[in-house]
């Protein structure tokens, strides 16, 4: 009951932020923080669930993928797109690279890029700020990644390529946070 009340209270607060807050610079920084946290959390979740652990069998992997979809609130989206069993490459496509899924890393990066382009103090529209360059770098690495390669287990049964990508993403996102903090 306590958790249910907390979820309802937080949902109400999130609704107020989205519907009743003037879209000034304060709101933009709030949105940047939310998107940054979501990108970092999803990257860490994918890393911990798939890249660092090797499932004992296909059933364990499928269970893990199902839990990932539930945590990311993307089970229905997955099922509407893929009527087959849960597959790692399809889950990674949805939770990492799908720019239309509001829970994916790529969606967060696109939203971050849009928000930082509207921050005060941009020199010109031609030159990208250090923050824009960092987010563009992160988004480029996600867009260039081959999901099929990320879903292939290495000799230990782990998704090592996914782990490397997530490590690179998180480092870039932390650099972005530092650059944004230093500038503003």
C-alpha positions, 0 to 999 in steps of 0.5 A: 500500500505504501509503494502504491501511494508513492507511485500515485504521488510521483505520477501526479507530480510528473503529470503536473510537471508535464502539463502545468510548468512553463517551458522556460530554462528551468523546465529544460534543465529538469527535462535534461536531467530526466532524460539523462537519468533515463538513458543512464538507467537503461544503459546500466540495466541492459549492461547488468542484465545482459552484458555482464551475466551469462544465462545458464540456458535459453529459458533463463535468457528469455525470462531475463528478456521478459523482465527487461521488457516489463521494467522498461514498460515495453512489453506491449510494444514488443508484442505488437511488433514481434509475435515470436518468442522474445529474442535478445536482438529484438529487445535490444532494438526496442530498448536501446536503438528505437528512437520512437520508444519513449523508454529507449536509450536512443529516444532519450539521446534525441530528446537531450539533443533537442533540449540542449539546442534550446539552452541560453548562451549558444554562440551561433546556430552553426557551431555545436556546443561541447554538450551537443557534440557529446550527445551527438557522439553518443547518439551516433554510436547507438545509431551505428551499432549493429543490434545483431552483433550486440546480441551475439554472445562471446566465448563466455556467453556474455554480450561483450559488445553490448557491454563495451557500447554501454560503457562508452555511452555511460562515459560520454553521458557523464562527460556531458553532465560535467560539461553542462554543469561547468557551463551553466 
